[in-house]
Amino acid sequence: MEHTANTTQVDVLIVGAGISGIGAAYYLQQEHPGRSYTILESRGATGGTWDLFRYPGIRSDSDLHTFGYEFKPWRDEDAIASADKILAYLRETVRENNIDRNIRFHHKVLGAAWDSTTARWLVDVERTDTDELVQISANWLFCAGGYYRYDKGFTPQFPGRDRFTSQVVHPQHWPEDLDYTGKKVVIIGSGATAVTLVPSMAAKAAHVTMLQRSPTYILPVPSKDAFANVAGRVLGADRGYALARRKNVIRQRAVYTLCQKYPAAARRVIRWTNARELPAGYPVDTHFSPDYKPWDQRLCTVPDADLFKAIGSGKATVVTDRIATFTETGIELESGQHLDADIIVTATGLNVQMFGGMTLTVDGRAVRPSDTVAYKGIMLSGVPNFAFAFGYTNSSWTLKVGLLCEHFCRLLRHMDENGFDSVRPEFDDAGMETKPLLDFAAGYVQRVADTLPRQGAEGPWVMSMNYNFDREVLRHGSVTDPNLRFSAVAPTKTREVVPVS
């Protein structure tokens, strides 16, 4: 790998050109038009998740009036939208705001080193298209790459895996030429990906079986938001979108609060809804009644009850059992039942990876994320001029990302007005209890919980999942805080900012 001598200088380096990175770029150039920025994207296109995943039926599981940006109305009639529509929306945002001129594709960040004497990060970047190693110097590093590995999904070790003579596919690596027409498909999993795949594949496959070890809470929702569509026609796109967004924020919070405060009642409502959509006499409690409380894990939504319709049509089946072994022709279950399969899809989840797997050092000291505490859900204790975008797990991801970007821009303005060029949070309360960053029972989180940053029990160290609380803190609250340490260094030639071509 070749190392180049030239180091590009930039004010803010954004890592990731998905929904968070595009949003961060918009807010940054709106609020700080004189500040230079570059977006690094390890892949060859914008869109992040929505460009990466190509499996049948991929769609949002949140409504686009809250999953979309606050500054750009969602104009399509479908509130639960397919990936192609979401991708078109994101790329339109990029074009409209000339963000594309600041994106560098095939640039993967390997590591970043902070130097307090210059108040800058020196970032090592691999050009994956040329195997060249380049360096970029930035005053701020903004990680917007989400929280899972883009290059590898999670697949457990299944006994007898090598015995199966046909094709095994993970949704994160879907083959473009996979033909499942008239074939028997077994999908292992019960999360959002599995419940999306089942009805989509059932339209062409001979039969689709969703094999789950345990059930998931699943709630049917309309694919179109009648209120939003009427509001848009009557009030205009901007005002109608704002009203629909406000309504859906309230609804999302109400559903989550109901599930948390009254889990038994929520369980009964969800069960009743499922039973109404399924054939008479269907064993709802066997296949759709989890042992955990609603929203202890993410609640799956299915647009227009498409999963239940596929089951009712006889084109799809749900089996709740454990895998004993793969066989040459399918899967043998612990109950003794054998599932014949021409194709097995392992919709078994993702691998969590914070900050794209990059390494960080501060003045030569390696940063272990698990030793840090998240500040306001946007910075890490002891790490200067480092921000990250992490959205809601109990609501639309982008709701929080927008607030984080606003707060980030306000923080930059405060630093400009007071002559500061670095800031770091310091977690000085040794007596404060800390807990995992994500209070979430999902397996993909639990597998890596001990490698993630922590959160505190109170104050700015809480990783809030409440939009109303965050709106007050991030949008209206002060950017100064006793836990923040601001500083400035004397200007030097090495700190001159050169616009990126």
Salt bridges, closest charged atoms under 4 A:
GLU31 OE1 - ARG413 NH2 2.88
ASP51 OD2 - ARG43 NH1 2.73
ASP51 OD1 - ARG54 NH2 3.26
ASP51 OD1 - ARG91 NH2 2.98
ASP61 OD2 - ARG298 NE 3.27
ASP63 OD2 - HIS65 ND1 3.97
GLU70 OE1 - ARG475 NH2 2.73
ASP76 OD1 - LYS85 NZ 3.10
ASP78 OD2 - LYS85 NZ 2.84
ASP78 OD1 - LYS224 NZ 2.73
GLU92 OE1 - LYS72 NZ 2.69
GLU96 OE1 - LYS72 NZ 3.10
ASP129 OD2 - ARG127 NH2 2.94
ASP151 OD2 - ARG149 NH2 2.87
ASP225 OD2 - LYS247 NZ 2.83
GLU277 OE2 - ARG276 NH2 3.92
ASP285 OD1 - ARG271 NE 2.67
GLU328 OE1 - ARG163 NH2 3.17
ASP340 OD1 - HIS338 ND1 2.88
ASP371 OD2 - ARG368 NE 3.68
GLU406 OE2 - ARG475 NH2 2.85
ASP416 OD2 - HIS32 ND1 3.92
ASP416 OD2 - ARG35 NH2 2.40
ASP421 OD2 - ARG495 NH2 2.82
GLU426 OE2 - ARG424 NE 2.41
ASP428 OD2 - ARG485 NH2 2.35
ASP470 OD2 - LYS400 NZ 3.39
